[in-house]
Amino acid sequence: MSRAPRMGARAAASVARLRALVVLDVLSAWRYRLVAVVVAVAAAFGVLVGFVLPADVAPARAAALALSPFVTAEAPAPVVLLPAAHAGPFNTRFVPILLMVDVALLGFLFGAVMVLQDVAAGAVAALRVTPARPWEYLASKLLVNLGLVGLNAALLVGLGAPRLLAVPALWSLLLLTATGMCALGLALAPRYRSLSEFFYPLAAVGLVAAAPLYPYTNPAVQFAWTWWIPTWHLGFGVDAAAFGGPSATVRTAHGFTAAFAVISVLAALRVTRRVVFQEHGR
Amino acid sequence: MIEVEDLRFQYPGAPTPAVRDVSFTVPAGRVFGFLGPSGAGKSTVQKVMTGLLPQQHGEVRYGGRTRASRGRELFHEVGMSFEHPNLFPRLSARENLRVFEGLYGRGHAQIDPLLERLGLGAARDRHAQDFSKGMRQRLVLARALLHAPRYLFLDEPTSGPDPALVRDVIELLREHRERGAAIVLTTHDMHVASVLSDEVAFLHGGRIVAAAPPRELEQRHGRPGLTVQWRDGETLRTEVLAPDAEPDRARLVTLLASGSVQTVHSREATLEQIFVELTGQELRG
């Protein structure tokens, strides 16, 4: 067989294996009720944003109510509000916050859960003696997790702030950040033997990922180090794209989250090869 | 054909190698059985051969080519069943097999007949987590046989407490041997090893201490004997006599002439007795 048809056959075989692994991960996600969790969380947040919180609140009041749990109606001086602050409806300003929390924790947690389940069942050993490649295993987990996170975000935004469904930057930033967070989970989880052992990295990553909530909800206080956290860029990037903020913020957010996604995926691939598939080189 | 040459493996931190100086060949259409107690290194040999453990020393060749040179494509031709049934617990029996069919790039035509064959037809849509140990063992075996592999590795395939499983496994493996599969069988079940294996190897302390066809081992190491039951008045007495010893032969003739002999049974050496004789250790350690 000449080179081109051989490569075509290899690609077709790879796609078939990837499809089998995706079916496996979708079935597992369904049977372990991950889909139910995603829908329930998104519905609760969507209802909160769309129906419980008021849309029309005076900007000054919004600053006091929504953007900081600490300030009163009188914002502390000196106040350094972001350029786009208070530009959008009061309730929809919560969407970036919820996306930051959802994407960070669900993406990170679900990727890890899927690997830990495979490890606990011993099924990884069974997969290692099949033609499945490490990158196919990783790609399947990433695809299914992105599907779960996408479902979560679509429900949340669709129920809570339908007009944001048409903001492309929201989806591109979500895709990049979710890819990075999920890959981070897939890179860390194989070093642990169970979900209970994984509690500490989960808590640590959760805390770090949630840190940008503070500068977002309290524009008067900005910590430079939070800029280095991917969820900062997701939150402020979505905020700027959705509520007419500076386009530079959106561009920077895309650049940062793209770099984060690439680095995380490469790290996850290395760990999948070395730790999950234990490729020894001989 | 599988060729193993001077295999050695030492677990990190272990004071001695788990496996050393292991060499053997499994031609196509033959079953090579590994016998040994727990911890003898049987599973380790299989894991190194399939790449589940790193190959620290020695060489493994499949069809004349080294395992490393075959890459992951080799696994199109390898089937492996594990001692501990490592299934996807929340997938049904059929779904478990479908995933692996997809990985081997084959259709689903073999799944239902195979499940029927192994007595899992009625349970095909039940989740694996609801199966008994014997049923899980059957499903793991079905997964290993699904793509009719050229090289088959079976780690304690009959360790479940199900006698029907043992019968089915023996029958199925004979069929796969007939179609030309090279089978490496790890077990501490002497019955399975002796009826299935074309050659058995006793593994002790990580080394092969004897390797030959079972019958040859029995002849080489066995001590022939006869168990004679004879009546002494109201009492039934038993004697074990060696037909190759002159006094015992004379004693047997005397007993037969007396007309008191009730039963005579031949005593053949079992693989377990041979193992004990060679190593001084029980197989079920």
Interface residues (C-beta under 8 A of the other chain):
Chain A: A13 A16 R17 R19 A20 L21 V23 L24 L27 S28 R31 Y32 A121 G122 A123 A125 A126 L127 R128 V129 T130 P131 A132 R133 Q278 H280 G281 R282
Chain B: T50 G51 L52 P54 Q55 R67 A68 R72 E73 F75 H76 V78 M80 F82 H84 N86 L87 F88 P89 R90 L91 E95 R98 V99 F100 E101 G102 L103 Y104 G105 H127 R143
